[in-house]
C-alpha cells in the first residue's frame, strides 16, 4: 500500500479517473474536487496523458454540469481543442498526399489505431489525439511504400530495427511538425505472438473505405479493429500502460458501433487467433471503467475460450521480461530466437550513435557495452506508473 506522498498522488489519480470516466460515460459529473491550481493542473496533466482531454470537453460542453468545472480547466481544454482542430486539418491534407502517392504505386494500405478510429467512431477526428499516423501495408509492398514516402520528402530517423525486434518504420518530414510522422507497419504488431496471426489479405478483405480518400486506403472492420485494440493494449502491459483511458475508450466506442452479430464474430475471431484471454481482459477493463455493454453471448464465448492455454496471455503478466519471453516462445526455431536476442542486445550502429552520441569506433564500442550492462536491469525493472 502506498504511503506518504505516493498515497496522496494515488488518491488524486483515482479521483481524476473517476471524474473523467463519469464524463466519458455521459453522466455529466459536476466538479467536486478542490479548485486550487495544483488540483486543476493535475487533472489537466492526467487527461492529457490518458488522451481523453478533448473527449471530456466534448462530453460536457453545453451541459448543465460544465459551468461547475473550474474556469482554468474549461479554458485550457478549449484552447487545446482549437490547436488540435488545426493539427487535424493539416494531417488530413497530408494523409491525402500520402494516399495519392501509394495509389500511384499500387500500394494498398490500412489506417490503424487513432488515425482510423478518429475518422470512424469519434464525434470529431480532433477528439482522438495521437502523435503520429499508423499505416499497415502488405509485407510484399513494403519497399514500394518506403519509396513512395521517400519521394514525398519523408526520412527515417535512426531507430532499433530488425527482422523480429520491430516490423515498423517511422518516417518524418524534415522541417515539418512532428504530427506528420508516419509509422509504417508491415505486420499487425511487433509482438511476435500476434505478428503472423493476421495476414494483410485477410484484413483487407473485410476493410471499409474512408470518405475523401482513394479506394486503396481503408480502415479495419469493427471486429478486426476491436481485436487490434485489445492486442495493442496487451502489448503495452510491459510499460504498465494497460489502463490508459484513451485505449479503453477506443474499444468502448468500437463496441458501441457493433451489433450482437459483430460482437459474436469478434469473440469467435479472438478464440481462433488465440487471443481470448487478452480480449476478455480488455473488454472487462473497458466495461468496468466505461460501463461498456457487451452482449452476454459474446462475453460467455470469450470467458469459455479464455480458460484454455494461450501463449498471448503471457503478455498480461506485465514487464519487459515477460514480453521478451513471449516473443522468444512464439518464434518457430532456435535461429529465429537467436536473431531476436541479437537484435535486442546489438541494435544497428546508426541508432547507437544517435542514442548515445557516439562517434568513432571506441565510443561506439563503449555504447554497446553500456547497453549490454544495462540490459538485465531493464528487463526486470517495471516502469513507474505515470502520474
N, C-alpha and C positions, 0 to 999 in steps of 0.2 A: 504494500500500500504506500503511495507517495506521501511524503511528509514535507513540512515547511513550504517553501516557495513552489516546489513541484506540485504540491497538493492544491495550492491556490490556482496555479496555471491549469491543472486538470479540471477543477471545478468551473473555471471561466470557460474553458474549451467546451465542456459539456453544455453549459448554458448557451453559448453561441450556437452549438449544434442543434439544440432543441428549438431555439428561436428560428434558425434558418430552415429546419425541416418542417416546422409548422407553416412557414411561409410557402415552401415548395409544395406542401400538401393542400394549399388553398384554404388554410384555416384562418387566415387573416389575423395573425397574432399582433397584439399590442406590445410595445416596447416595455418590458418590466425590469430591465437591468439598470444599474446606476448610469447616470448620464455624464459622468466625468470623462475627460479626454482619454485616459488610459483604457477605459472600457470601450468607448466608441472606436478608438483606433484599433483596439484588439479585435473587435468584431470585423472591422474592415479588412484587417490582415487575414483573419480566419476565412472570410468569404472569398478573398482574393486567392488564397492558397487552394481552397476547395473548388474554385472555378464556378461558383454559383452566385456571385455578387449581382450580376445583371439579371439573373433569373429571380432573385429575391425582389429586385426592383420591379420587374415585370409582373410578379405575382401580387405585389402590394400597392403599386401605383394606382391612384384613383379609387382606393378602398377606404372605408371609414377608419381603418386601423393605421393607415400611413401617417397621418399628422401626429400620431403619438410617438413616432420614431424621432430621435434627435435630429435637429436640423443639419448638423455636420455630416451625419450618415446619409441623409437624403441628398444633400448637395454633392457629396463625394460620389455616390452611385450614379447620379445624373451626369456628372462630369465624365465618369468612366464610360457611360453609355454613349455619349457624344463622340468620344475618342474611338470607341470600338466600332461604331457605325461607319466612321471614316475608314478605319482599317479594313472592315469587311468589304466596303466598296472597292478599295484598292486590290484586295485579294481576289474578288470576283473578276475584275478585269484581267488580272494576271493569270488566273485559272483558265480563262477563255483562251489566252495566248498559248498556254501550255497545252491545252486540249487540242487546239488547231495544229500545233507542231506534232503532237502524237498522231493525229488523224492523217497528216501529210505523210507520215512514215508507216501508216497502217498498224499503229500500236494501240491495242485496246487496253483500257485502264479502268480500275475501280477506285473510287474515293473511299477512304476508310475513316473510322473514328470521327473526330469532331468535324472534319471537313464535310463528311457525308451527312452526319446527324444534324448539323446546323441547318442543312437545306431540306431535311425531311421530317423531323419530329419536333423541332423547336419553333416557337412562335415567330421568332425573327432570327436570321443567321447570326447577328451580332450577340445574341444572348449566350451562344455556345462559344466561350472564349477558348483559345488554343494558341500554341506558339508556332505551329507550322501546318503544312498541308500533307497528309499521308495519302500516298497513291500506291496501289498494287498493280503490277504488271506480271504477265507470264514470264517464267524464267527464260524462255527462249527469246523473248522480246527485250531482255534487259539491255543488251548492247545498243539496240536502236533507240531505246528510251534515254540511255545515257547520252547518245549522240544528239538527240533532239534537244535535250536540256542544255547541252554544251553550246549548240548553235544559238540558243536564246541568250547566251551570256552567263549561264549558271556555272559555278565552280564547286568542287568538292573539297571541303576543309579536311585536314588530317584527322582521322578517327580510327578506332580499333575496328579492323575488318578482317574477314577470312571466310573460309568455306562454311564453317559451323558456328563461329562465335557471333556472326551477325549476317542477316540476309536483308540488309537495307543500306542505303547510301543517302547521305544528306547533301543536298545541293542548295547553295545560296547564291544570290545575285550580289556581286561586289558593289558596294556603294548604295545598295537598296536597303530599306528597312528589314529587320530580321523576320518580320511577319511573312515575307515572301519565301521563306525556306521551304523546300520540298523534301520530304522524307520518302524516297522511292524504295518500295519493298518488292521482292520477287518471291517471297513466301509469306504466309499469313501471320507468322510470328517468329521471333528469334528463339523462343523456347522450343527445343528440339522435339518435345513430346507433342507439340501442336504443328510444327513446321510443315510436315508432309501429310497432315490429315486432310487438308483441303486443296485439291487441285484447282488451278485457276479456271479451267474449263467448267468445273462443277459450279463454282461461284458465279461465273459469267452467265451460265445457262439460266439462272434464276434472278439475275440482276435487273434493276429497274433504271430506266432512263432519267436524266435530270433536265428539267426545263432550262432552256437557254444555253445548253452545252451540246457539242457534237455527239452523235449517237455512239461514238467509240469510247465515251467515258460515262460510266454508270455508277450506281450505288448498290450495295448488297441488298438482298431481300431482307425483310424484317427478321425472319428466323435466323439467317446467317449473321445479320448484324447483331442480334442478341447473343448468339454464340460467341461472336468476336468480342463483344463487350465483356462477357464472362471470362474468356481466356486471357484477355488483356488485363483484367483485374487480378487474375491468379498469377500472371507473370510478374506483377508488381508487389506481391506479398513480400518478396525478399527485401523490398525497400520500406516495408511497413506502410504502404500506401493503399491498402486494400479498401479502406473505408473513406477514401476521398469521395466527397459527396457528388462531384461532377460525374464520376463514373457510375455511381448508383443512379443518378438522375437520368443518365443516358439509357440505362436499362429500364428504368421506370417508364420513361416516355415511349420507348420501343414497345414495352408491354402494353401500354395504353392503345398503341396503334394496331395490336394483334388481336384477332378474334380467337375463339376457343380452338378452332381448327389449326390456326397458325401456332398457338401455344403447344398443341399436341405434336405438330411437326417439329417444333423446337425441341421438345422432350425426346422425341424419337431420334433426332439427329445427335443430341447430347449422348444418348446411350450408345448409338452406333459408333461415334467417334471416341468413345472412352473418356467423356468429359462430364458425366452425370454429377459427380460429387462437386466438381468445380462450378458447374452451373447451379446446382442446388444451393451451394454456399452463397453465390452472388444473388440469386433470387431471394433467399431468406434474408440476407442483409438489406436488400432493397425494400422488401416488404416490411421489415422491422422499422427502418428509418423513414420510409416514404409512403407506407401503407399501400404498397402496390398490390393490386388484385390479381391473383393468379388462379386460373381455373383449377378446381380440385382434381380433375382427371390428369392434367399435366403435372401437377405437384406430386400426385401419387406415383406417376410413372417415373419421375425424377428420383423420388425417395427410394423406390424399389431398385432402380438401377444403381443408385449411389452406394448400395450395400455391397456391391461387387468390387473386387480389387481393380484399381485403375492407377496406372503409373502417373497420370497427370495430378492425382490427388496429393502427391508428394509436395507439390508447389505450395499447398496450403499450409504446410508446416512453417514456412517462413524462413528467412535467412538466405544468404548467398550460397552457403554450402549445400543446403537442400536443393536450391535451384541448379547448381552445378552438377550435383549427383543425378538429378532428374535428367538433365541434358545428356550426361555420360551414359546412363542406363538406356536412354531412348535411341542412341546411335546403334547402327547394325553390327559393327565389328570393332576389333581392337585397333585397327589402323585409323578408323574414323575417330575413336575415342582419344587416341594419342594426338591426333591432329587438333582436336578441340582443346586439349590441355595446353599444347604448344601455343595455340593462338591466344589463349588467355594469358599465359605467362610471358610470351615473347611477341608482343604486337609489332606491327610494321615500324621501321625506323623513322618514317616521316611523322608518325603520331608521337613517338617518344621524343623526337627533337622539339616538336611543338609543345607537348605536355610538360616537359622538364627543362625547356630552353637549353637543350644540349646541342653543342656543336663540336665537331671533331670526333675522332674515334674514341679517345679516352673518356670524355664526358658522356658520350652515348653509352659506352660500356658501363659507366657508373650508374647511369639512369636505369639500365636494365637490372643491375644488381640491387638498386633501391627498390624496384618493383618486385623482384623476387623476394627480397627481405620482408616487404610489407604484405605479400600475398596471403600468408596464413592468418594474420590478424584480421584482414579484410573479410576473409571467408567466415570467420566465427563471430565477428562483431556485428550485431544488428544495428542498423541506422537508428538514430534518435527520432522519435515521433515529432513532426513539425508542429510548431506552436502558432 
